[in-house]
């Protein structure tokens, strides 16, 4: 039951973060969040960190 709750909360957080990024940055924000997720799941630290840095920079400018 704990894993189910964890996945449900993680999914809700991911959805809300995607919606927030889309309102701030449009499709670019969603693509960057997607790349962060892919980089983490594929264990490609360079992709995840690079996308996170670009995302953080764009969010400070928005």
C-alpha positions as CSV (number, residue, x, y, z in Angstrom):
1,X,0.0,0.0,0.0
2,X,2.9,2.4,0.7
3,X,4.3,2.0,-2.8
4,X,1.0,2.7,-4.3
5,X,0.6,5.8,-2.3
6,X,4.1,6.9,-3.2
7,X,3.5,6.4,-6.9
8,X,0.2,8.2,-6.7
9,X,1.7,11.2,-4.9
10,X,4.7,11.3,-7.3
11,X,2.3,11.2,-10.3
12,X,0.3,14.1,-8.9
13,X,3.4,16.1,-8.2
14,X,4.7,15.4,-11.7
15,X,1.3,16.5,-13.2
16,X,1.2,19.7,-11.2
17,X,4.8,20.5,-12.1
18,X,4.1,19.9,-15.8
19,X,1.0,22.2,-15.7
20,X,3.0,24.9,-13.8
21,X,5.8,24.7,-16.3
22,X,3.5,24.9,-19.2
23,X,1.8,28.0,-17.9
24,X,5.2,29.7,-17.4
25,X,7.2,28.5,-20.4
26,X,4.8,26.8,-22.7
27,X,5.9,23.6,-24.6
28,X,9.6,24.2,-23.9
29,X,9.0,23.8,-20.2
30,X,7.2,20.5,-20.7
31,X,9.9,19.2,-23.0
32,X,12.6,20.1,-20.5
33,X,10.8,18.4,-17.7
34,X,10.4,15.3,-19.9
35,X,14.1,15.3,-20.6
36,X,14.9,15.6,-16.9
37,X,12.6,12.5,-16.3
38,X,14.2,10.6,-19.1
39,X,17.7,11.4,-17.9
40,X,16.9,10.3,-14.4
41,X,15.3,7.0,-15.5
42,X,17.9,6.2,-18.0
43,X,20.7,7.1,-15.5
44,X,22.1,9.7,-17.8
45,X,23.2,12.4,-15.3
46,X,24.5,14.7,-18.0
47,X,21.1,14.9,-19.8
48,X,19.1,15.3,-16.5
49,X,21.5,17.9,-15.1
50,X,21.7,19.9,-18.3
51,X,17.9,19.9,-18.8
52,X,17.5,20.9,-15.1
53,X,19.9,23.8,-15.4
54,X,18.2,25.1,-18.6
55,X,14.8,24.7,-16.9
56,X,15.9,26.6,-13.8
57,X,17.4,29.4,-15.9
58,X,14.3,29.8,-18.0
59,X,12.1,29.8,-14.9
60,X,14.1,32.6,-13.4
61,X,13.6,34.6,-16.6
62,X,9.9,33.9,-16.8
